[in-house]
Amino acid sequence: MNERKIIHIDMDAFYASVEQRDNPVLRGKPIAVGYAEERGVVAAASYEARRFGVRSAMSSLKAKRLCPQLIFIPGRMEVYKSVSCQIHEIFHEYTDIIEPISLDEAFLDVTENKPCIPLAVDIAKEIKQKVRERLNLVASAGISYNKFLAKIASDYRKPDGLCTIHPAQALDFVARLPIESFWGVGPVTAKKMHSLGIHNGEQLRMQSLEMLTREFGKVGTIYYDFARGIDSRPVEAVRIRKSVGCEHTLEKDISKRSSVIIELYHIVVELVNRLEHIGFHGNTLTLKIKFHDFSQITRSITQGRGLMSIDVILPLSKQLLQEVDYEHRPIRLIGISVSNPREESEEKGVWEQLSFEFSDWEVNHWKK
């Protein structure tokens, strides 16, 4: 595994940077891609805006409070997709083993590459230079012998970063890494890690596999490997769709059962149409509820058959909804998704827990 040469390319403030590139008036100013309306959400923020604490997925109202001079720009998904294709054309000059994570980031396996360049860092430098010269955009690159470390490296010196983690350096690098920087460790997991006395990679490495699986389930095995610089996943040139979902942000927060059931029904109808259009068969149904205070919960159920029809999905959705107490916590958003394709392996199911991708549907509904 240590002989692999993996590059993770991550475009810096991609959507915002494209807007600043195409409109010189916006350059050097704090901008947010999204909508400034009451229910709006920031999809992306320029680095000028990030200095004020503005981040993606933040409510527009909070972003405006943090940065009163913030400029909101409606997203142009077709433009971003087109630019992403141009970036991938540059990637293909070096390798065809490319795993897109989203429009603005991807893994590249350059162990064997088209120009026969021996050092992966030299390939990364060339890619960054071509992205700057041809597209007038900035990319950060991380290089290592596996995907976990390459992704960590690309975040290490942003923006315009370039970082290599060699096999001989990996254990020391991971030991110093804050636990929040580990792939798959979000705020909730980080809080639990802290309660267990785990604040960095060194402390994580001191934990036994038994303890981590007891506390975190199957994902504990992944944390155990990460602490030791281990990640055996290959770069997959073809990504298999793992889930299909729909979600609605409501015009007004609701807590009345009849209103919630009506909204649930409409989302299920939309989801079934998407499942039929894509031809997706999954066994796990997940209900996502975001409350008025932006806290959220999910509830899931797995069946022994594929979930495709409204006659199956709607009753299961109602069953999951019964587990949610929303009488005193008005609902802001309802989402339903089908995941866990029948042919998906158990290992991929675990990795799905660490996935943070947006579906096409979600990206096209930023303003909600």
MIMARPA-939425 format. One record per residue (C-alpha): y negated, z, x negated; residue in one letter. Coordinates in steps of 0.5 Angstrom, whole numbers, plus 500, padded with zeros to 3 digits. Layout:
BEGIN
YZXA/...
This chain:
BEGIN
500500500M/495502494N/496494492E/492492498R/485490498K/481491505I/474490506I/470493512H/464489514I/459493519D/453489521M/447494520D/443495527A/446488529F/443487536Y/436490534A/436486528S/438480531V/432481536E/427483530Q/429477526R/428472532D/421476534N/417477528P/412482532V/418487533L/419487525R/418494523G/417497530K/422502533P/426498538I/432499543A/436494546V/437496553G/433498559Y/427503560A/429504567E/431511570E/439510569R/438506563G/442507557V/441505549V/446500547A/443499540A/437502536A/433499530S/433504524Y/426505525E/428508532A/434512529R/429516525R/426519531F/433521533G/435515538V/442513538R/446508542S/449511548A/443515549M/440515556S/433511556S/429517558L/431521552K/430516547A/423515550K/422522550R/424522542L/420516541C/414515546P/412508542Q/420506543L/420498545I/426496550F/428489549I/434486554P/440485551G/442477550R/450478549M/450470548E/446470542V/450476539Y/456472540K/454466537S/451470531V/458473531S/461467530C/457465525Q/459471521I/466470522H/465463519E/463466513I/469471513F/474465513H/471462507E/475468504Y/481469508T/484468515D/487475516I/481478520I/481483525E/475484529P/473491532I/467488535S/462483535L/459486529D/464489525E/471487522A/477488517F/478483512L/485483508D/483479501V/489481497T/490474497E/484470498N/482463498K/477463492P/482467488C/477472486I/481478483P/476484485L/475485493A/468488491V/466481488D/468478495I/464483499A/458482495K/458475496E/459476504I/453480504K/449475500Q/451469505K/450473511V/443475508R/441468506E/444464512R/443469518L/437473515N/441479517L/444485513V/451488513A/454494509S/461493506A/466498505G/472496500I/479500499S/486500499Y/487501507N/483501513K/481508514F/478508507L/475502508A/471504514K/469510511I/466507505A/462502509S/459508513D/457511506Y/451508504R/448505510K/444501511P/445495506D/451499503G/456497498L/462502497C/469502494T/474507494I/479506489H/486509489P/485514484A/478516487Q/481517494A/483524494L/477527491D/473523496F/477525502V/476532500A/469532500R/468528507L/466532513P/471533518I/466529523E/466523519S/474522520F/476516524W/478519531G/474526530V/469526536G/464532538P/470535542V/475535536T/470537531A/469543535K/476545535K/477543528M/471548526H/474553530S/481553526L/477553520G/477546518I/470543516H/472538511N/478533508G/480539503E/481544509Q/484539513L/489537507R/491544507M/494544514Q/501543515S/504537519L/507542524E/500546525M/496539526L/501536531T/501543535R/494543536E/492536537F/499532539G/501526536K/494524533V/495530529G/500526525T/494521523I/490527521Y/495529516Y/496522513D/488521513F/487527509A/492524504R/488518504G/494514508I/494509513D/499504513S/496499519R/496492517P/490488518V/492484524E/489477525A/490477533V/488483537R/492485543I/488487549R/490495550K/486496556S/482493562V/477497566G/471497570C/466503571E/460503576H/454508574T/451510581L/444509583E/444516585K/448522583D/453523589I/458529591S/460528598K/467526598R/467520603S/461517598S/466518592V/472515596I/468509598I/465508591E/472509588L/475503593Y/470498590H/472500583I/479499584V/478492588V/474490582E/479492577L/485489581V/481482580N/480483573R/488485572L/490479576E/485474572H/487476565I/494477567G/495484564F/500489566H/499496564G/503503566N/497508565T/492509570L/485513567T/480515571L/473517568K/468521571I/461522568K/457528571F/450528573H/449532566D/452527562F/458531561S/465527562Q/472528564I/478523564T/485524568R/491520567S/497518570I/503514567T/508510571Q/515507570G/512500573R/506496571G/500497575L/497491578M/496491586S/491495590I/496498594D/499502588V/492503584I/488506590L/493512591P/494514584L/486513583S/485518589K/491523586Q/487523580L/480524583L/484530587Q/484534580E/476533579V/471538582D/465535583Y/463539589E/458542585H/457537580R/454531582P/457524579I/453519576R/459514574L/466513576I/471508571G/478506572I/482503567S/489501566V/492501559S/499502555N/502495556P/509496557R/511492550E/506497546E/509501541S/509509542E/505508535E/500504538K/499508544G/497514539V/492509536W/489508542E/486515543Q/482513537L/479507539S/472506540F/471499542E/467496548F/471492553S/467485555D/465488562W/462494559E/458490554V/455486559N/453492563H/449496558W/444498563K/448502567K/
